[in-house]
Amino acid sequence: MAKKSHKAAAERIALLKRELEVHNRNYYVLNAPTISDFEYDLLMQELQGLEAMFPDLATQDSPTQHVGSDLAQAFEQVAHKYPMMSLGNTYSLEELYEFNDRIAKATEQPWSFSCELKFDGTAICLTYRDGKLLRALTRGDGTKGDDVTRNVVNIPAIPRELHQAPGGAPIPQEFEIRGEIYMPFEAFERLNEERADRGEIPFANPRNAAAGSLKLQNPEEMASRGLDCVLYHFITDDNPFRTHIEAIEAAHSWGLPVSQFSRRADSIEEAMEYIKAWDTKRKELPFATDGIVIKVNELDLQRQLGFTAKSPRWATAYKFKPESALTPLLSIDYQVGRTGAVTPVANLEPVPLSGTIVKRASLHNKDQMDLLDIHIGDWVYVEKGGEIIPKITAVELSKRPENAPLPHFPEVCPDCGTPLVRDSEQARHYCPNSDNCPEQIKGRFIHFVSRKAMDILAGDATVEQLYSNGLIRELPDLYTIPPMMLLNLEGWQQKSVENFLDSLEKSKTVPFERVLYALGIRHIGETTAKAVASHFGSMDALMNASREELLQVPDIGGIMADAILEWSKNEKHRNMVARLKAIGLRFEIDESSRQKLSDSLEGCTVVVSGNFSISREEMKRLIEAHGGKCTGSVSGSTTWLLAGEKAGPEKLKKAEKLGIKVISEDDFRRLTAPGTESETEKDLFSNI
C-alpha cells in the first residue's frame, strides 16, 4: 500500500511540476495567464504538501524551490547583487497567527510589523549610485534579471537623480530599492481601448499590461502607457537604519515613490485590523491590489530570521480571495469585430459581482473555451479581471447537467459565411472577407464616425439604420446621402438631418492624423496614426512608402508596417482615399498646426478634462504648440489639470489627493499669452 501511495505521489508530483512550469511561463514571460492566482496557489500548495510527505521526491528543479522567471532574450541579463526572492503567501488568517508564533519562538525581544498594500504589478529592482539611477532589473529568475533601464527612465514616478532633504538622512553611496511597476485602472482602460481599435487582444488585467509594457522594445511607446511605481524594500551593504519603516521614509525624502497607505502595527491583532479595513477600502483605489504584505519592522530581527530557499521568513503576504459569482451559462454568441476577429461571448444568468450586475463575459478565443472544457448549461465561476473585466475562470463540474452540449466554435464567419482563418500569433480566428462582411463594414463606419476619429453625429443605431437601408457600403457614402432620403427614415426630422449634415461638413476640418486613424487600418491606433502622419506628412507619401521606410517611424514595428503595406496596395482602398480626398477630407499635415508658438509650457505635463471654448483635441494641440505634453490621466508627474465645464469628477478628486494644481481655460490663456516669461508664469501659477 505504501509503495502504491509513493508511486501515485510521484506521478502527481510530475504532473503538478509540468502544469506549474507552463503557468509560470504564461504568467512571467507571455503575460497571459490562463488561470487565476488563487488556482495557481492551490496547485503550488498541493505540490508543497506532497513534497513534504515524500521528501525523496523533492528536487532542486521543482517550482517550489525557485521563483518564476520573466527573462526575455531581447534584453541583457544582469546578475542580482542580492537574490530577488518571492514572498510566501496565504489566504488564511489563521496562518498569519502561525507566522506570528514562529517569530515569537525565534526571539524574546519585542517587535513590530510594517503592514503594506500588495500592489498587483510587476517586480522591479533599482540601483542608485552617487544619487543617480544606475540600473533597473526585473525579477528574472531571482538570481539574474533583464536590464530594462532604458524603459524605466520613461516612467515619470522614478527619478533619475535623488536629492537629500535639508536635515534629512544622507543618501548612501550605493543601494538597491525594490518595488512594483503597475498600471492604474484609468491607463489600463485607455490602453485596452487603443488595442481594441487596432484589432489586438486586450490585456486581461493591469498586471499583465504593466509587465508587457516594461518589455517593449520601443522605450517611447512604453512612455505612453501611463505606468506608475511604488517602492517598498531598501537594501545596502551597510544599512544605517534601525527599522524598515525608517529606511522607506528616508527613501521618500530623497524623492523615491513609496506607498502612502503603509502602517506600523505593534501586534498581530493590529495587523489583522489593517487587513480587514483594506479588504473593503481597496475597492475604492485607482489601482489593483491583491492582498496585504506583513513584514517584521526591525532589521536586526529580519537578519536573525533569515530566508528559506525562495522567500524571507520575516515577511508574508495575505492574499484576498477574488470576488467571484457562480451562475449558469445560457448560451454563447460569436461576435465579429471591425477587424474581423471573432470573439466568443458568454451569455449568463444575471448575477451581482463587485457592485455591478454581470450578464455577459468574454471567453477570449477557442483555446480558452477548450481549456475550460465549457458546456452549454454549465454553472460557471465569474470574476472581474483586475476588478474590471468580467471573465469566466472555471466550471463547477458537480452542477453540470446531463447531456450538456459542447459549444461548436464556428468554422465560417457567423455574419457572412466566409471560412475563418486562425491567427496563430494571437490565438484568434478572424474573417478574411474584410470588404464584404456586413459586421466588419458596419464596425468600420462606427469607428470612422467616433469622437476620436471624424466626430460625426452618427451612433451605432444610426450606422445600422443607414446600412440596412442600403445607403452606406463604403466610407465616402456617408457624404453623398441625399437629405430627402434621410427625412424618409424613421426618427429623422429636419433638425436632425441638419445636425448630421453639419457634422459631416465639420469633419472636413479634422486633421490628417485623425483621418488616418479613422480609416481603421489594422493595428494602427490613435497614437501610431499620429506618429505616422507626422513622419510622412501626407497620405500619398504613406501609401507609396516601402517597408524599410515604414520601419523608420519610431512607433512602427514589423506587424504594423506589413498591415499598412497590405492596406495600401488594395486598389479598393486607394479608390476610397481618392473619393474622400475629392470630398474634401484632409490627407496632408497642416504645417501651420505643427508650428511651435512658444516654450511657455516646456517641461510641463497637462491633463485636459471637461468642455472648453474650443474642442478638447484643439486644446491638446494648443498645449503641444506651446511646448507642453498632454497625458490622459492624473499622476504624480502631472503639472496641471486643465479643467473646463463638467470636468471629470474622478480626475478632480485625484488631483486634489495628489496636490496637483487645477487651472481654468482663462488661467491657461494667461499662461500662454505672447510675451510671458515661462519661469515667471510657472512661479505665478504655483500659487493657484
BELZIWO-V644417 format. One record per backbone hydrogen bond with DSSP energy under -1.0 kcal/mol. CO is the residue of the C=O (numbers start at 0). NH is the residue of the N-H. Records with the same first field share a line. If there is no record, write none. Layout:
# BELZIWO-V644417
CO: NH  NH
This chain:
# BELZIWO-V644417
0: 4
1: 5
2: 6
3: 7
4: 8
5: 9
6: 10
7: 11
8: 12
9: 13
10: 14
11: 15
12: 16
13: 17
14: 18
15: 19
16: 20
17: 21
18: 22
19: 23
20: 24
21: 25
22: 26
23: 27
24: 28  29
25: 31
35: 39
36: 40
37: 41
38: 42
39: 43
40: 44
41: 45
42: 46
43: 47
44: 48
45: 49
46: 50
47: 51
48: 52
49: 53
53: 56
54: 57
58: 61
61: 64
71: 74
75: 146
77: 144
87: 316
89: 318
92: 96
93: 97
94: 98
95: 99
96: 100
97: 101
98: 102
99: 103
100: 104
111: 296
112: 264
113: 294
114: 262
115: 292
116: 118
117: 289
118: 120
121: 180
123: 178
124: 136
125: 176
126: 133  134
127: 174
128: 131
130: 161
131: 128
134: 126
135: 147
136: 124
138: 141
141: 83
142: 79
143: 140
144: 77
145: 137
147: 150  151
148: 152
150: 153
151: 154
154: 157
159: 132
164: 167
172: 129
174: 127
175: 234
176: 125
177: 231  232
178: 123
179: 229
180: 121
181: 227
183: 187
184: 188
185: 189
186: 190
187: 191
188: 192
189: 193
190: 194
191: 195
192: 196
193: 197
194: 199
195: 198
197: 522
204: 208
205: 209
206: 210
207: 211
208: 212
209: 213
212: 215
217: 221
218: 222
220: 223
221: 224
227: 181
229: 179
232: 177
234: 175
241: 298
242: 246
243: 247
244: 248
245: 249
246: 250
247: 251
248: 252
249: 253
250: 255
251: 254
253: 162
256: 230
262: 114
264: 112
266: 270
267: 271
268: 272
269: 273
270: 274
271: 275
272: 276
273: 277
274: 278
276: 280
277: 281
279: 282
280: 283
281: 284
285: 184
287: 119
289: 319
290: 117
291: 317
292: 115
293: 315
294: 113
296: 243
297: 301
298: 302
299: 303
300: 304
301: 305
305: 312
309: 85
310: 307
313: 295
315: 293
316: 89
317: 291
324: 381
326: 379
327: 348
328: 376
330: 346
332: 344
334: 342
336: 339
339: 430
340: 336
342: 334
343: 362
344: 332
345: 360
346: 329  330
350: 357
352: 355
355: 352
357: 350
358: 347
360: 345
362: 364
364: 368
365: 369
366: 370
367: 371
368: 372  373
374: 377
377: 328
378: 395
379: 326
380: 392
381: 324
382: 390
383: 386
384: 387  388
388: 384
389: 361
390: 382
393: 380
394: 396
395: 398
396: 399
400: 403
404: 375
410: 419
412: 416
417: 412
420: 429
422: 427
427: 422
428: 341
429: 420
431: 433
432: 435  436
436: 440
437: 441
438: 442
439: 443
440: 444
441: 445
442: 446
443: 447
444: 448
447: 453
448: 455
449: 454
455: 457
458: 462
459: 463
460: 464
461: 465
462: 466
463: 467
464: 468
465: 470
466: 469
473: 476
474: 477
475: 478
476: 479
481: 484  485
482: 486
483: 487
485: 488
488: 491
492: 496
493: 497
494: 498
495: 499
496: 500
497: 501
498: 502
499: 503
500: 504
501: 505
502: 506
504: 507
505: 508
506: 509
510: 514
511: 515
512: 516
513: 517
514: 518
516: 519
520: 523
524: 528
525: 529
526: 530
527: 531
528: 532
529: 533
530: 534
531: 535
532: 536
536: 588
537: 541
538: 542
539: 543
541: 544
545: 549
546: 550
549: 552
552: 555
556: 560
557: 561
558: 562
559: 563
560: 564
561: 565
562: 566
563: 567
564: 568
569: 573
570: 574
571: 575
572: 576
573: 577
574: 578
575: 579
576: 580
577: 581
578: 582
579: 583  584
586: 538
589: 592
598: 601
600: 603
603: 628
604: 638  639
605: 630
606: 641
608: 643
610: 644
614: 618
615: 619
616: 620
617: 621
618: 622
619: 623
620: 624
621: 625
622: 627
623: 626
624: 596  597
625: 600
628: 605
634: 637
639: 606
640: 662
641: 608
644: 610
647: 651
648: 652
649: 653
650: 654
651: 655
652: 656
653: 657
654: 659
660: 640
662: 642
663: 667
664: 668
665: 669
666: 670
667: 671
672: 675
676: 680
677: 681
678: 682
679: 683
680: 684
681: 685
683: 686
684: 687
